[in-house]
Amino acid sequence: MPAALCYQGIRLRYCVVDKPETVREQVRFTRDQLKRFSGKTLPDLISHQVRLLFVGINPGLRSVAVQAHFAPRGNRFYPALFRAGITDHLIDASPGFAIADREYLLGRGIGITSLVERATASAAELTVDELVKGAHKLSRVVQEFSPQVVAVLGITAYRAAFDDRLAKLGKQSTPYPATELWVVPNPSGRNAHASLDRLAAAYGEAGRAAGIRAVSQARRRAHT
């Protein structure tokens, strides 16, 4: 299992796998091994350069195990960022963040946090009270880092956390003075009705609202 270094300071919060990129390997876990990460946490990937802050519901067990957001191979978060032109290459976080990928996201103004900090096998294990408390925690993060756009990944969790049962995907009325609030589809493979094209379109729209210029098709490179 790769070791991970976690940093938390005034301007940065993130974790990164402490291995050269040439020796990063796919880490496999048994179901019992993953269960040991239940309730553990994953630090935010964020800096004061952040313009677009993605907000997941809570970290999954594998993400905490390798200390990288959206680590499961079946999660479509990074493929959607790539298709939207938010990144110029397809990031593979399944073995943990590569140093270059972590720096690239931060440099592009991308941040990642979660409404609820504790890891679970499924977001269905969370309570409404946890989600509501997560919205209050998010307000503190927004106050500290001042992103242009906050994009919550999932309408069901948003409705519970922000007590807005009638909310629909897209731009919301915002409680933050200088930050737009959006809700975009969750990239989990379990959210089967949201295609990759739909995810990319929604993420790209939020990215444009945050002032992140899309990478042209010609400049994108395939992940190998």
C-alpha positions, 0 to 999 in steps of 0.5 A: 500500500502506498504511503500518503503524506497529508498537508494542512496549512494556512494556504493548502490542504491536501494529500499526495501519494509519496511515491515516484510516478514511475512506480505508482501501481494499482492497489487492490483491497479485499472487502474486509480491508476496505471496511477498516477505513469506514469512518476515516477521513480524507483532507480537502484538495484545495488552495487559495487559488481555487476558483471552482470547488467541487463538493462530494457527498462524502468519501468512499472507502477506497478514496480514503484508503489511497487518500485521493478523491473519487478514486474508484475506477468506476467513478466518472469524475475525472473522465467528465473533467477531461471531456469538459476540457477542464483538464488536458489529460485523464487523471487516474486517482485509483492508486492515489494522487500523483504529485503532478496531477495534484499540482495540476488541479490546484494550478487550474483552480480546481478544489475538492471537498466533501459535505460529510467527512467520514467515509462510508461504503455508500452515501445512503449510510449518512443521516440528514443531520450529518448533511445539514452539518456538512452544509454549515462546514462548507460555509466555513470553507467558502469563507476561508478560500472564496471560490468563484463557484461551488458545485455540489455533486448530487441533487438528493444530498443538496436538497437535504443539506440545504433544506431545499426539497424543490431544488433542481440541477443547475445554478441556485440562489446562493447563501455566499456573498461572492460565490455562486452555488451550483448543483451538478450530477453526481459522477458515481457509477450508481448514478446511471441515468446521468451519462458521461456527456451529461456530466461533462456538460454540467461540469463544463458549465460550472467551470465557465461560470468560475472563469476556467477556460476550457482546454481545446480539443487539440491540446488534450492528450490521452491518458496512457 
